[in-house]
Amino acid sequence: MKRRVIQTISIVILLFGWISLRVARAQQRGPSTPEERARAVKVSHDLEGDPLGKDAKDQRAWAIDWIEKIPDITVNVCDDFFGKVPNPPRGHSQEIMWQMTISSAAFMIEHPDKVKDEQAVALAGLLGSLKAYQAIFKQDSAARWPYLDKLILMREQGKLDDYVGETRRKCVHEEEQDPNTMHARMEMPSVWKSFR
């Protein structure tokens, strides 16, 4: 009995130490590097064109993990852009929704002068998701998402910018209740202000 208690305490201490080490490493993460930003932009464009490609899952995981860890690029997306989200996720809804985050980050890297323009960031992110959706639909016709078909029609009619504005206002209203609902910003170190 005593041995079991000691083993349990040892495991708890090791687990706590491992968690503390991971938290410390995450806090020590510095700003993104030019190489990482270049990779993120490439990954974003690759995933928009071929979201089901051979390395797509690994590249998507890298991009999301990178965005979560770096302190200088922050993208939080409101789910309202996608209408009623399938729950549980089906088809390729997760890939399409993650693409908005990845495309938003890529837009901020490529257009540092528009980093504070949350409308432009959200629009670029949604456009990236729609490109990914269309690429997926070409490969898998069962992946139809009628709400996204409606958004594609809005894009073709020149109404998507208005939709993004309306949806952002709705998200901002929700943000008053939950400050983590929507936020897009990127603080750029002077070292890479000229990066494109």
N, C-alpha and C positions, 0 to 999 in steps of 0.2 A: 504494500500500500504506500509506504513511504517512498519507495523507489519510483512508483508511478507519479506521485505528486512532484517529485524532483524532475522527472522527465517532462511533465506537463509545463512546469515553470520554465524549464530550459527552452522548450519549444516556443513558449510565449515570448520569452526574452529575445530569442533569435528572430522571431517574426517581427517583433517591435523594432529591433535593430535594422532589419532589412527594409521595413517600411520607412523608418527614419532616414536611412541612407538614400532611398529613392526620392523622398521629399527633398532632402538636401541637394541631391543632384539636379532635380527639377528647378530648384530655386537658384542654382548656380549657372543654369543655362544662360549663355550670353545671347546677344542679338544674332539674327540670321546672318549667314555669310553670303557673299556674292555668288559663290558656287551653288549654295542651297537655293537661293532665290532663282537663279537661272534654271536649276533642275525643277523647281516648283512650277515655273512658267511652262516649261517643256511638258512636264507631266500633265498639267492642266489641259494644254492643247491636245496632247495625245489622247487623254481620256474623253475629251469632247468628241474627237473623231472616231475613236474605237474603244468605248467603255467596257467592252467584253473581251478585249484582246488578251493574249497569252499572259502578259505581265500586269494587266490592268488592276487586278485585286491587290497585288503587292504594292504597285505604285500609288494606288488610292490610299492604302493603309499608311504608307510612308508620308504622303502629303498631309493627311489628317493628323497623324501623330506629330509631325513637324509644326503644323499650324498651332496645335494645342500647346506645344512646349516653348516656342519662341516668344520672347517678351515684346518684340517690336512690331508684330503683325497680329491683329485680333479681328476675327470675323465670327460674328454670331448671327445666325439667320433665323428669322421667324418662319415657322412652318406654314403660316397662312398663305404664303405665295403658291402653295401646291394644292389649295382647296382642302378637301377632306382626304387626309393621308390614310392609305390602307393600313389597317391594324388588325391582325399582324401584317407586317410588310409582305407584299407579294410581288411577283414579277421581278422587276429591277428597280422598284421604288427607292430603295436605300441608295443605290448607286446614283440615281438621278438627283436625289436630295443632297447627297454629299457633294455632288458636282457643283452645286451652288456655292458652297463654302470654298471649294478649291478654285473655282473660276473667279470668285470675288477676290481672293488673295492674289491670284495672278494679275488681275486687273490693277490692284493697288501697287503691285511691283512694277508693272509696265507703265502705269500712269501716276507717278508720285505726285503730280500736281492736282490730282483728283481724289486723293486719299480721304479728304474730309467731306467729299461730296457723297453722302450716304445713298442718295438716289442713284447716282451713276454706278456706285459699287454694287448696289442691289440689282440694278438692271443688268449689268455685266454678268453677275452671278446667275441670274435667272436665264439669260440668253445662253450661257454655258450649259445649264441644265437642259434647256430645250434642244440644243445641238446633240447632247448626249442621248436624250430620249429618242430623237429622230434616228440616230445611228443604231441604237438598240432595236428600235422598231423594224428597221431594215433587216436585221438578223433574226428577230424573234417577234413575229406578228401577234403572238399571244400576249405581248407586253403592252398592249394598248392601254393608255390611261386617258380616258375621255377629257378630263379636266385640262390635261396638258395639250390635247388637240385644240381645245378652246383657246388656250394661251398662244399657240402657234398661229391660229387664225387672227388673234389680236395683234400679234407681231406683224403679220402680213398686211393688216389694215392700218398699221401705224398707231395702234391704241395701247401697246404694251407699256409704254412709258407712263401713261395715265394710270394703268392698272397697278404698276409698281408704286406710284405715288400714293394711291388710295390704300393699298395694302400696307405700305410703310406707316401711314397715319394710324391705321388700325393697330398695327404692332406697337407703335409708340404709345398709343392709349393703353394697351396691355402692359407696356413697359412701366407705366406709372405704378402698376400693381406689382410687377415683377421686373426689377431692373436688369435682369439677364436675358430678357426676351430678344432684344435686337441691339446690336452695337457693332459698328464697323469702323475701325480706325487703324492707323499704322503710324507709329512714331519712327521717323526716319533719321538714323544717325547721319551727320553731315558727311561722313566718309563716302557714302554711296548715294548721295542725292542725285548724281548724274547717271546712275545705273538705269538701263532700259532693257 
